[in-house]
């Protein structure tokens, strides 16, 4: 279980940290996706901060387990909200928010299972 936990957590952390920097760079693709999902552009940096904090929290969870669990739960809720925003706007291209949601959920579940919580 330890290898699965470390692998999934590192993938989820890397994905969230890298996409946060894509947000900070104001990628045209991110802006277009936000416009389609009717997310205000003013939310771009705060959402990027949340992704960065979630990814860093997953990494911090290796040293302080409850931080990793909190970060995983926060990312699961964050990406559930992203899926809901897409569905509300009738945008059915959900591969990115669902992919990130699955990674966050896998990191959370394997972290809890590894520690026997």
N, C-alpha and C positions, 0 to 999 in steps of 0.2 A: 504494500500500500504506500510505503514511503516514496518509492520511485514514481508512482503515478501522481502522488500529491505534489512532489517537487516539479515534475515535468509540466503538469497542467497549470500549476501556479505560476511558473516562470513564463509559460506561453501567454496566460491571461494578463500577467503584469506587463510583459513586453508589448502585447497588443494594445493595451490601454494607454501605456506611456507613449507609444509611438503615435497613436491616433490623437492624443492630446496635443502633441507637437504639430500634427497636421492641422488641427484646429487653430493653434497659435499662428500658423503660417497663413491662415485665411485661404485655404485651398478652395479654388473655384468649385470643385466637386462637392465639398462639404457645404459651401454656401448654397449651391443649387439644391442639394438634398434638404437642407433646412428650409429653403423657400417652398419646396414641394410639400413638406410636412407641416408647413405653416408655423414654424418655430421662429420667433423674433431673432433677428440678427444680433441684437444686443445680448443674447444669451450665449453667443459663441464662446467667449472667453470663460464665463462661469462654468459652462458645461465642460470645457477643456480642463479647467481646474479640478472639477470633480473626477474626471477620468484619470488625471495625473495623480490625484490623492488616492484614488482607489487602487491604481497600479502600485504606487509606492507603499500603500498599506498592505497589499498582498505580500510584498517583499519583506516588510517589517514583521509580518506574521511568522516568518521563520524564527525570529528572535523572541517575539512577544505574541503568543498564539491568539489571544483575544483580539489583537489589532487585525490580524489576518482574517479572523472570522467576521469582524465588523466590516472590514473592507469588502470582503466577498459578498456579504449580505447587502451592503450599500450598492455595489455594482449590479447585483441581481435586480434590485429595485429600480436602479437608474435605467437599465436597459429594458426592463418591463415597461417603464414609462415611455421610453423611446418607441417601443413597439406600439403602445397605445396611441401615441401622437401620430405615428404613421397611419394606423388604422382609422383614426378620427378624421384624418385628411384624405382618406380613401387612396392612400399610397400603398400598394401591395408588393413593392419590391423590398422585402424584409430581410434579405440575406445578411446585411451588415448588422442591424440591431439584434437579430436572432442569433447570429454567429457569436457576437460579443456576449449576449445573454447566456448562451450555452457554455462558453468558456468561463464566465464568472460563476455560473452555477456549478460547473465541474470543479472549479477551484474551491468553492465553499464546501461542497459535499466531500471531496477527497480530504480537505483539511480537517473537517469534523470527524470523518471516519478514521483518519490517521491518528488522531488524538484520542479517539474513543469517547468523544463528548456526547 
